[in-house]
Amino acid sequence: MATVESLATVYIVDDDPAVRDAIRCLVESVGLQAETFSSATDFLKTYRPHIAGCLILDVRMAGMSGLDLQEELARRGSRLPIIIISGHGDIPMAVQAVKRGALDFLEKPFRNQILLDRINEALKLDALRRGQEAQLTRIESRIAMLTTREQQVLELLIEGKTSKEIARKMGLSPRTVETHRSHIMQKLEANSLAELVRMVLNAKRHA
């Protein structure tokens, strides 16, 4: 069975055709899919955010630089893991890229195995992030399925209120509150109150 990582695409953006081809051959030699681009602009024209993968990016290029591309992807909300490759004179720029969120930078020339190791790390990170985002989407959709009364009860549960306190505040019987609570747990597929609270708070933080 194919893994998420094996279905991912390794994007290579470098204005040096020899470097592009060498990295592409290396990536494809271990069974990964690669797409190459000679400029940041060409990459942006065809990049599909829903496709899993990572980006290998030359920090210094004609036109839009690697830093500019990184900034543009961040502006678009992309969380695509980025590996920066740089020449010796570009190290300050590469360090700046890492501070902005790039996974790592490699100075040319670099060992093939080191690059492959970084690619594997990047693809695993991308798969983890996408899994978390999918889980958050599921939680948000389940919360949206709650009735207005259930959402009111849920908010008070998140505040740490007991069923009796919720009953007094909402003018309900404790048994009715317990019924609502049971329905909430079922709809959100939470096995415990602690899990329910963690799920909802996590969804709120990323809303």
C-alpha positions, 0 to 999 in steps of 0.5 A: 500500500502506498504511503502518504509520503510516496504519493507526495510531490517534491517541488524543485525550484532552481534557475540552474538546470544542472542542479534541477536535473541532478536533484530530480534524478536523485528524488526519482531514484528513491521512488518519489515524484518530482516537479522542476521549475526554473523560476519562482514565478513558474512554480506559483503558476502551477502549484496546487496547495492540496497536493502533499509534498515539500519544496526544495528552493534555491535562495538566490534566483533571478527575478523573484528570489527564494525569500520572496517565494517563501514570503508569498507562500506564507501570504497564501497560507501555505504550510508546505515544508521548505528546504533551502539550498544556497551557495556559500555567499548566500548563507545569511539569506538562507539563515533568514529563510530558516528563521521565517520557517524553512525546515533547513538549509543546505550549502552547495555542494551537499551530500545526496544522502543528507538531502534525501534525509531532509526530504523524508523529514519534510514529507513526514512533517507535511503528512503530519500537518495535513492529518492534523488539519483534516482532523480539525476540519472533522471536529469543526464539522461535528460542532456545526452539527450540534443544536443551538442548545447543545452548543450552549451546553458545550460552551459551559462544559469548556468553561469547566462548569458542572452539569448542576451549574449548567442546569442552574444557569440555563434553567434546565434539569440536571438530567436534561443537561446530562442528556445534552452532554451525552449527545454532544459526546456522541456527535463529537466522538469523544470518549471522555470529557477531557478529550472533548475539551481538548478537541474543542479548544484545539479547534478554537485555537486554529479557527 
